[in-house]
Amino acid sequence: MMKNVTKQFKKEIQLFDTVEERLKHLKDRYKGQTAYIVTCGPSLSKHDVAQLRSKLSDKLVICIKQAQNLLQNETDFHLMSTYNLSPYEWNDDTIVFWQFSKSYVEGQLQKVVNLQAPIDLYIPVINPPFINRTQTTQATENFDNFYMMETDTEVMWGSGMMYETGIPLALLLGCTKIVTIAWDLGHPNKPHKHFDDDKIKRDCYPMDGEIAETLKSTIALEKWLDDKNIDFKILSDESYINQNFERITLENID
């Protein structure tokens, strides 16, 4: 099961009227804990689901999109967007955090309302026409953007949810230890894969060159994290992320 404090924090933030107040209330609430960010890479399907749930049962778990389908009862924070949206069964105690494209906020917010989906937090992602691809976090390698969530009402285009809300949320919560699970990305010259491609239809894919640019940026990411004394590990046997990041297995989680 998820952490009991998460259930309490969900009740507390719902007393605030603004997203800014809710984010501020969550700052450093999980200080000293390890954040496990679970993404939708193909390596996720290699795990025994019962073992994965057991290992993460008392951990701080941040699931990105469909990864939550495997960890419904273990997910503390569920990061969502309206792209490649598919059906979910949400846990009533999970904090559901949506990110919307700044240029389409009202339309995307209305889509969530129409779905009668839970929404505890949301934040706009600065996108075109406000910026272009040369200004993304991965293109500029300006990882100080990860701290925008602490002071701004919007975050920078990543590209990708790991750079937009995944790592930024872990840092907001006070975590200096982060483990990514199934952040595979894949080969830049091969089709982008997910663990559940046989079940989920997708209509949104990375742009040309986006994966290669993200992979390149992880060289600078390692140095930035090291300078910030953030312990960052990869749990995947097929991740193309910078090979200098330490790799671990599920058995390494205690």
C-alpha positions in Angstrom: 0.0 0.0 0.0 1.0 3.6 -0.5 2.3 5.7 2.4 -0.2 6.7 5.0 1.1 10.3 4.9 0.1 10.6 1.3 -3.6 10.0 2.1 -3.4 12.7 4.8 -1.6 15.1 2.4 -4.3 14.6 -0.2 -7.0 15.6 2.3 -5.0 18.6 3.4 -4.2 20.0 0.0 -7.9 19.8 -1.0 -8.6 22.4 1.6 -6.6 25.0 -0.4 -8.2 26.9 -3.3 -5.1 27.3 -5.5 -2.6 25.0 -7.0 0.2 27.3 -5.7 -1.0 26.7 -2.2 -1.2 23.0 -2.7 2.3 22.7 -4.2 3.7 24.9 -1.4 2.0 22.6 1.2 3.8 19.6 -0.3 7.3 21.1 -0.4 9.8 18.9 1.5 7.1 16.7 2.9 9.0 13.5 1.9 12.5 14.9 2.8 15.1 12.1 3.2 13.0 9.6 1.3 13.8 7.9 -2.0 11.4 8.7 -4.8 10.7 5.8 -7.2 9.5 7.2 -10.5 7.9 4.5 -12.6 7.6 5.1 -16.3 6.2 3.2 -19.2 9.3 1.8 -20.9 9.2 -1.7 -22.3 11.4 -3.1 -19.5 8.5 -2.6 -17.1 6.9 -5.7 -18.6 9.8 -7.8 -17.5 9.1 -7.5 -13.8 6.9 -10.0 -11.9 4.1 -7.6 -11.0 3.5 -9.1 -7.5 7.2 -8.7 -6.7 7.2 -5.1 -8.0 4.2 -4.3 -5.9 5.8 -5.9 -2.8 9.1 -4.0 -3.3 7.3 -0.7 -3.7 4.5 -1.2 -1.1 6.0 1.2 1.5 8.0 3.5 -0.8 7.3 6.9 -2.3 6.0 5.9 -5.7 5.4 8.4 -8.5 3.8 6.8 -11.5 3.7 8.3 -15.0 0.5 7.6 -16.9 -0.2 3.9 -17.7 2.5 2.7 -15.3 -0.2 3.3 -12.6 -2.2 0.4 -14.1 0.3 -2.0 -12.6 0.6 -0.2 -9.2 -2.8 1.2 -8.5 -2.6 0.6 -4.8 1.1 1.6 -4.4 1.0 4.9 -6.3 1.4 8.0 -4.1 1.4 10.5 -7.0 0.0 9.8 -10.5 1.4 12.1 -13.2 -1.0 12.6 -16.1 -1.5 14.4 -19.4 -4.3 14.3 -21.9 -2.0 12.9 -24.6 -2.4 9.2 -25.3 -5.1 9.2 -22.6 -6.5 5.8 -21.8 -9.0 4.5 -19.1 -7.8 4.3 -15.5 -9.1 3.0 -12.2 -7.8 5.5 -9.8 -7.1 4.8 -6.1 -9.1 7.4 -4.1 -6.0 8.1 -1.9 -3.6 8.8 -4.8 -2.7 12.4 -5.5 -3.4 12.9 -9.2 -1.3 15.6 -10.8 -2.1 16.7 -14.4 0.1 18.7 -16.7 -1.4 20.7 -19.5 0.1 22.4 -22.6 0.0 26.1 -21.8 -1.5 26.9 -25.3 -4.4 24.4 -24.6 -4.9 24.6 -20.9 -8.6 25.4 -20.9 -9.5 22.7 -23.5 -7.4 20.1 -21.8 -8.8 20.9 -18.4 -12.3 20.6 -19.7 -11.4 17.3 -21.2 -10.5 16.0 -17.7 -13.6 17.5 -16.2 -15.7 15.8 -18.9 -14.1 12.5 -18.1 -15.0 13.0 -14.4 -11.3 12.2 -13.6 -9.8 13.1 -10.3 -7.6 16.2 -10.3 -5.7 17.3 -7.2 -3.0 19.4 -8.9 -2.4 20.7 -12.4 0.3 22.9 -14.0 0.8 24.3 -17.5 3.8 23.3 -19.5 5.3 26.2 -21.5 5.0 25.1 -25.1 4.7 26.7 -28.6 3.9 29.4 -29.5 5.5 30.7 -26.3 8.8 28.8 -26.9 10.2 26.5 -29.6 12.1 23.2 -29.5 15.5 24.9 -29.1 14.3 26.2 -25.7 13.3 23.0 -24.1 15.1 21.7 -21.0 16.7 18.9 -22.9 17.9 21.2 -25.7 19.3 23.9 -23.4 20.4 21.4 -20.7 19.3 24.0 -18.2 18.2 21.6 -15.5 17.7 24.4 -13.0 14.3 24.4 -14.8 13.4 21.5 -12.5 13.0 24.0 -9.6 10.4 26.1 -11.5 7.6 24.2 -9.8 8.7 25.6 -6.4 8.3 29.3 -7.5 6.3 29.5 -10.7 2.8 28.6 -11.9 4.1 26.8 -14.9 7.0 24.5 -15.9 9.3 24.2 -18.9 8.7 21.9 -21.9 11.0 18.9 -21.4 10.4 17.3 -23.8 8.8 14.5 -21.9 7.1 14.1 -18.5 10.2 13.0 -16.7 11.8 16.4 -17.3 8.5 18.4 -17.0 7.0 17.0 -13.8 8.7 13.7 -12.8 12.0 14.8 -11.5 10.7 18.3 -10.6 8.0 16.8 -8.3 10.6 14.5 -6.6 12.7 17.5 -5.9 9.8 19.6 -4.7 8.9 16.8 -2.2 12.4 17.1 -0.8 13.9 13.9 -2.2 17.7 13.8 -2.9 17.5 10.1 -3.8 15.7 9.1 -7.0 15.3 5.7 -8.7 13.7 5.6 -12.1 12.0 2.3 -13.1 11.6 1.6 -16.9 13.0 5.0 -18.0 14.3 3.2 -21.1 13.7 5.8 -23.9 15.1 3.3 -26.4 17.4 3.5 -29.4 17.1 6.9 -31.1 16.8 5.3 -34.5 14.2 2.7 -33.7 10.4 3.0 -33.0 9.5 4.3 -29.5 8.1 1.4 -27.4 6.0 1.1 -24.3 5.4 -1.8 -21.9 1.7 -2.0 -22.9 1.7 -1.4 -26.6 -0.3 -4.5 -27.1 -3.1 -3.1 -25.0 -3.1 0.7 -25.4 -3.7 2.7 -28.6 -1.5 5.8 -28.9 -1.9 8.8 -31.2 1.0 10.9 -29.9 4.7 10.0 -30.4 8.1 11.7 -30.0 9.0 14.2 -32.7 11.9 13.5 -35.0 15.2 13.7 -33.2 13.5 14.1 -29.8 14.8 10.8 -28.3 18.3 11.4 -29.5 18.3 14.9 -28.0 17.0 13.5 -24.7 19.7 10.8 -24.6 22.4 13.4 -25.3 21.1 15.6 -22.5 21.5 12.9 -19.9 25.3 13.4 -20.1 24.9 16.9 -18.7 22.1 15.7 -16.4 24.5 13.4 -14.6 26.9 16.2 -13.9 24.0 18.5 -12.8 22.6 15.9 -10.4 26.1 15.2 -9.0 26.7 18.9 -8.4 23.4 19.0 -6.5 24.3 15.9 -4.5 21.3 14.0 -5.8 21.7 10.3 -5.9 20.1 9.1 -9.2 19.8 5.4 -10.2 18.3 3.6 -13.1 16.3 0.3 -12.7 16.3 -1.1 -16.2 18.3 -3.6 -18.2 17.6 -1.9 -21.5 17.8 1.8 -20.8 19.8 3.9 -23.3 20.1 6.7 -20.7 23.7 7.8 -20.0 25.6 4.6 -19.0 27.4 6.4 -16.2 24.3 6.3 -14.1 24.3 3.4 -11.7 22.1 0.5 -12.7 20.2 -1.5 -10.1 17.8 -4.4 -10.1 14.5 -5.0 -8.2 16.5 -7.1 -5.8 18.5 -4.1 -4.7 15.4 -2.4 -3.3 14.9 -3.3 0.4 
